[in-house]
């Protein structure tokens, strides 16, 4: 025979059992207390009733008159029986001062001595007691019959204890009925409440809930990705360590509306949206985040679960990859062009025009070398020089002339370690790409780049450290004054959206500039078009300043920037 060991009850089942036992104990205790209290009250009421009846009989003039006759029983026995019926007492005994009964419910007991105490009554007092007489245990009162100061007889009236018990039992029966109804009602209410609790706890017991809570806390702290939970009113219900770090929030934000946390407006709008968001890219002061939102619903909207992934490094690597792809395309194009020129040289030699072949080849080499010398002479910083050479080749392929301004002067080793080359590529590369896009198709399409250092122009600067100036201007239509600030927002673009989306380049530029406490501005370029200028302080420790806003000036036109 196999025995199965029952598993632990669910939390709802345990609560139901505990509440049912508690209700039963409370009802039983109340019933016992009421029974004892009612019995005590019944005995006290019986004592008062016996005293009142005894005093009424003793004070009756007819009783006093009959007590002085030679045969008191003849008149007093019918009177006592009538009073017993009217007052609902069990016996009324009238006796002489020596305790010999004149009356009794049992006629055979007439003439017999009274069973009980009479000493206090013979002294003129009325008293009560519980005593076992001929009718059994009873609550009785004894009082004297007085003629002036003379005691001519005694009266005892009483109620049997059995009768008192029957009265209490009747009350107890009604009480038990009420108690049983209360117990049933309490059990039904408890069952309904615990059935609802069972649904909410999915039938798990306390140990399982505790273990799940421990797993929940461990998972929150272990997951590096950000996790944010909002309730139905879009208040922060939960945020893990990764979410605090990625969103840059500090302090206790649980219970606050997500609109009051201080996040960028586009990110706040995405979190407040009722529809789910999938792999949306958003920018904070120092990070590029991919967010996913999923509403939690169970017949009604209960909240939103938000996951956050940091793709700042990935975005930078993608930018570098795009640059490398551009370089590759430029090299492929240059290789194709070099092959054409080589075929031209070979053809000239085959035609016997060696001098013209040498002249043609020398001219091409001098042009390429001149471009390289010009870039390296102006900007000897290796990363920026390589970026400019690559972008120059890309611009030429698109029919845009990229020039390095004569004002450019940037020596190698000047940039501190706090200004990584990756951020320089992000800033200058995106500015050049947007300028080439804007200049393409214009008359004498040209992009001019300037890179140099100078002393800070901000009067309130705390130190005299120099700053790096990166300026890119184009011959495009410029930036509409209405878009002077919006052009730096993520998602804004005046160009048609491509497969990869638009509106991220200038937002990344501003993020990188703000990360190094710099400024970013847009103005009208000489001769038309737009001019973007980034100024980065060259400090040894590049602390990130939160909340720094770029200084934006207004230009004319309606260019295409993203």
N, C-alpha and C positions, 0 to 999 in steps of 0.2 A: 504493500500500500504506500503510495507516494503522498508526501505532504508538501504543500507549497507554502513558502513563507511569504506572508503579505508584505508588499512594499510599503514604504512610508507614505502616509496620507498626504494629500495636497494641503497647501496652506489654508485654502478655503475649508477643506474637510476638518482640519484641526481646529480652526476657529469655530466652526459650527458645533463640533462636539464640546468644546470648552464653553461656548455660550449657552448651549442647551443644559449642561451640568450646572452652570452658574445660575440660570433662570430657575432650575428645579430647586437648588439649594436655597435661593432667595425666597421662592414661594413657600417651600416647606418651613423655613425659619419664620417667615411672616405668619404662616398658619399656626405654628406652635406658640409663637408669641401672642397671637390674637386669642388662641384657646385659653392660655393661662390668664391673660388679661380679662377675658370675658368671664371666666370662672370666678376670678377674684371679685369682679364687679357684680356678678350674680349673687355671690355669697353676701356681699355688702348690702345689696338691694334686699336680700332676704332678711338680713338682720334689721334693717330699717323698717321693713314691712311688719316683722314680728313685734318690734318695739311699739310701732304705731297701733297695731291691733290690740296688744296687751294693755297699753295705756288707755285706749278708748273703752275697752271693757271695764277696766278698773275704775274709770271715772264715771261710769254710767250710774245714775241714782238708783235704777232698778236693781242693779247688782248689789249695791250697798244695802238696800232695803232687804233684799232676799238673804243676804249674808247674816242678818240678825234674826231670821226666822228659825224655827225649830227644824225645818226640813228644807235647807237651801237647794238641794238637788232637784226638787220638784219644779222649781221655777227656773233655775239656772241651766239645767241640762238642755231643754229645748232652745233656750236663748243662745247658748254656746254653739249648738249645732247650726242654728240659723246664721250666726255671725261667721262661722267657718265657711259655709257655702258662699256667703256674700263677699268675703275678703280673700278667698282662695288660699287659706292657710290649711295645714294638715291636721292641726289639733289646737284646741283651746281648753286648757285645764284651769278650773277655778277650785281653790283649796282653802282650807282653814289655816291659821297661822302655824299649826303643827305639821302641815304638809299633807293632810288627809284630803284626797280628791273629793270634790263635790260634783265635778263633771269630767267626762272623758269621751273621746270618739268610740271607745270600746266600753259599753256599759258594765262589763265584768270588772273593769279596773276602778269603778267608782267605789270609794271607801278604802282604797288601797293607798299606801304612802307614795308621795310624788318622788320620782327618780330624777334627781338633779340637785342643784345647789340653791338654797334659799336664804343663806345668811345675810347677804347684802340687801335683799328685799325686805327682810325683817328689820333692817336698820333704816328703812325708808328710801332705798335706792332702787333705780331701775337698771338692770344689767342684761347682757346677752352672752351666750356661750354656745359652743357646739358640744352636744352631749348625746350619748346613746341611751335612749329610753326604751319604752315598751314598743314603740313603732320603729325602732332602729335609730341610726345616727340622724340628728336633726340640729338645725340652727334655731335656737329658742331665745325668747326674752322673758324675764321674770320681773314683775312689778307688784308693789303692795296695793291693797284696797284699804284706804284710810278714811276714818271718820274723825275728822280733826287731826289730832296727833296719835290717835289710837289706830293700830293696824288690826283690822277685823278679818282679813283674808289676803290671799295671794292669787295672782293671775299669771299663767304662762301660756304664751302663744308661740308656735314654732312651725317650721317648714322642713320637711325631710331632705337630707342631703341628696338622696336619690332623685327627688323632684328637681333640685337645683341642677344636678348633672344632666337630666333629660332636657332641661331648658338650654343648657350650654351646648349639648349635642345637636340640638336643632339649629342653633346658630352656627355651629362648626360645620354642619352639613352644607349650609348655604355658603359658608366661607370656602369650603373645599371645592364647591362647584365653581365659584368665582376664580379660585386659584388655578383649577384645572383649565378653565377658559383662558386665563392669562398665560399659563404655560403653553397651551396650544398656539395661541396667537403669537407669543414670543418665539416659539419654535418655527412657525411658518415665516414670520418676518426675518428671523435669522437665516432660514434656508434661502429665502429670496435674495437677501443681501449677499450671502456667501456664494450663491450661484453666480451672481454678477461678478463677485471677486474672483471666482474660479475662471470665468471667461477672461478677465483682465490678466490673471497670472498664468493663464494657459495650463492650469492644473498642476503647476509646480509646487513643491513643498518649500519650507523655509530654507532648508539646506541647499536646495537647487537654486533658489533665488539668491542666496548669499554667494554661492559659487559663481553664478552668472555675474553678479555685481563685481566680484573680484576680477573676473576675466575682462569685464567691461572697462574697469579702471586701468588694468594692465595694458589692454589694447590701446586705450586712448593715449597713454604716455609712450607706448612703444612705436606707434605709427608715426613716421616722419612727415607724411602728407598731412595737410591741414584738414580738420573736420569741424564743421560748424553746423549746429542745429538751431533752427528757429521755430518758435511756437506759432499758433494760429494768428497771433497779433504781430508777427514778425519781430518778436523780442528774442534776444539771444538766450536760448535754453541751455546750451552746452557748447564749449569750445575747448579743443585740446591744445597741448603745448605747441604742436606744429602750426595750428591755425593762428595762435597768438603771434608766433614768430613771422609767419608769412604775411599776415595783415598788419603787423607792426602796432598791435594794440597792447596796452599795459593797464594794470589795475583790474578791478572786478567789473566786467562788462555783462555778466549774466543778469538777466532781467531787464536790460536796457534795450530800447528799440535799435535795430540795425542802422536806422537813419541817424542815430545820435552817436555812433561809434567813431565817426570822423574818417570814413573811407572815401575814396574818390567817387565823384558823382556817377560815372558810368558803372562802376562796380556795385555801388549801392542800389542803382536802378535794376541791375541784374538780380540782386538778392531779393528785391521787393517784387519782382515779376511773378505772376501767378503761374505762367507756363514754365515747363522745365527748360533748362539751358544745357547744351551738350558741348563740351570742349571749347568754351568761349575764352578768348585771350583778353586779359585785362591787366592794366598797369597800376601799381602802387607807387609810392615815392621812390622805391629802390628795387622793385622786383617786377618780373613778368610772370603772371599767374594764369593758369588754365583752370577754369571753374566748371563744375557740373552741379546742377541743382535738380532735386527730385522731390516733389511734394509728397507728404505723408498723409494719406486719407483713409478713413474708415467710415464712409457714409457722410463725412464732413471733413473740411480741411483742418488737419491737426497741426500742420507745421511743414517745414522744409528741411531736407538734409542737403548740405552743401559740402562738396569735396574740393580741395584746393591742391594744385600741384605747382611747384616752382619750376619754371622753364627759363629762368633768367640765363643760366649758363647755356642751355640748349638754344635759346634765341641768339645768343652771341655766337655760338658755334655755327648756327645756320647762316648768320650774317657773314661770318668768315668763309663758310662754304660757298655762299653766293658770290663772294669776291673771288674765291678760287675758281669757280666756274666761269666768272667773267674773264679772269686772267687766261684760263684755258681756251675760251672762245677767241680771245684776242690773239693768243699765240697761234691758234689754228688758222685764224684769218691772216696773221702775219706770215705764217708758214706758206699759206696759199699765195699771198702776195709776193713773198720771196721767191717762190717757185716760178711765178710769172716773170719776175725780174731776171732770175737765173736763165730762164729760157730765152729771154731777150738778149742777155749777154752772149749766150752760146750761139744764138742765131747771128748776132753781129760778127762774132769771130768766124763762123762758117762762111759768112759773106765776104770775109777778108777785110772787115772794118774793125781791126783790133783796137785802134786808138779810140774810136767812138765807144767801143765796149768798155774800155778802161775808164773813160770819162763818165759813162752812165753809171757804172758800178761805184765809182768814187763819190759821185754826187749823192747816191742813195745812202752810202755809209756815212757821209758827212751829215746828212739830214737826221739820221737816226742818232748819231753820236751827239749832234747839237742838242736834240731834245733831251737826251739823257744827261748831258752836261748841264743844261739849263735847270732841270729838276734837282739834280744832286747839288749843284752850286747854291740853289736857293734853300733847299731843305735837305740837310745831310742826315737828319734823323732817319734811320733805316726803314722803320715801319711806314712812316708817312711818305717817304720817297718811293718805296715799292708800291704803296697804294696809289700815289699820283701817277706813276708810270702805267700801272694797269688801267686806271680809270681813263687815262689819256687815250690808250689804245681802244678802249670800249667806246669812248665818245667819238673818236674818228670813224669807227665802224658805223655809227649812227648819224654821221654827218654833222657832228658838233665839234667845234674846236675848243679844246680845254687848254687854258693858259695858266701858268703860274705867275702871279703878280711879282713885279720887281721889288715890292715891299717885303716879300717873303725872306725870312732869315731865321733859320732854326738849326742850331748846331747839334751834333750828335752828343749824347750824354747829358743834355740840359734838362730833360724831363725827369722828375723824381719817380721813385718806385711807387708812390701813392697814386700815380696816374698811369694805369696799365695801358699797354698798347691796344688791348682789346676794346677799351672804351674809346680810344682815339679812332680806331677803325669804324666803330659804331657811329660816332659823331660825324667825322669827316666823310666817310663812305656814304651814309644816308643823305647828307646835305648835297654831295656831288650827284648822286643818283637822281634826286628830286630836281636839281638844277638842270641836268641833262634832259630829263623828261620835259621840263618846261621850255627849254631852249630849242628842242628839236622841232624843226619845221618853220622856225622864225627866220627872218632875213639876217644873213651873216650870223648864224647860230653860234654862240660862244658862251663858254663858262669860264669865269676867272676865279682862281683860288689864291688866297693869301694866308700864310701861316708864319707867325712871328711872335716874339715875346716883348712885353713892355711893362712898365710900372703900372700898378693898379690906378684906375681912374675913379675909384669910389672914395669919396672924402671920409666916410666913417669907417674905413678899413682899419682893423686893429694892428696891422703890420704893413711893412713896405715890401712884401714879397711880390715878385713879378707875376704876371699872369700870361697864359698862352692865349693868343687870339687866333681863331680859325674863322675865316670869312670866305663865303662862297656867294658869288653873284652870277646872274644869268641875263640873257637877252630875251627872256620869255615875256608873257603878258603881265607878270607881277602878281601880287596878292591883293584881293579885294579888301578894302578897309573893314568890311563887315566880318571878314574871316580872319582878322589879324590874330585873335586869340584862339579861335576854334581850330586853326590850322595845326596847332600843337596837340589837339585832343585825339585820343585813340579812336579810330573809326571814321574820322573826317577825311574826305578826299573829294576833289573836284574832278577826278578822273574815273572812268568806268572801272568797276571792280573786276579784277581778273580771277583766275581760278584760286589763287592763294589769298584773295582778299586785299583790301587797301586800308590806308589810314593808320599804319603802325610805324612807319619810318621816322617821321618827325616826333611822334610820341616817345619812341625809344631814344631819340636824340635828346629831348628835354629831360627824360629820366636820367640819362647818363650825366648830363650837365648838372642837374640838381644834386645828384649823388656826390659830386665834387664841389658843391657850394658855388657853382658858377652861375652865369647868366646867359640867356639866349634871347636874341631879338631879331625882328624882321623889319626891314625898311625898304625904301625904293632905291634901286641901284642907279648909278650914273648912266644916263642914256636909256632908262627904262628897265623893266624887269624887276626882279626881287633880289634882295641881298640879305642873307642870313649870317648872323655873327654870333659865335660862341666864345665866351671868355671863361677860362679856367684858371683859378689861382694855383701857382706852383709851390705848394707847401710840401713839407716832408711827411706830414701825417694828414691824409685826406679824410677827415671825419665826414660822415654823412649827415647832412642837415635836413631834417624833416620839415616839410612845410615851406621850403624855399620856392618861390615862384619866379618864373623867368620874366624879364622886362621885355615887353612887346611894343614896338612902334608900328604905325600904320603905313601901308603903302597903297598904291593904286593898282587897278587892273584886276583880272580874274584868272590867275594862273592855275596850273594843275599841280597841287602838292599833296603829299600823303606821308 
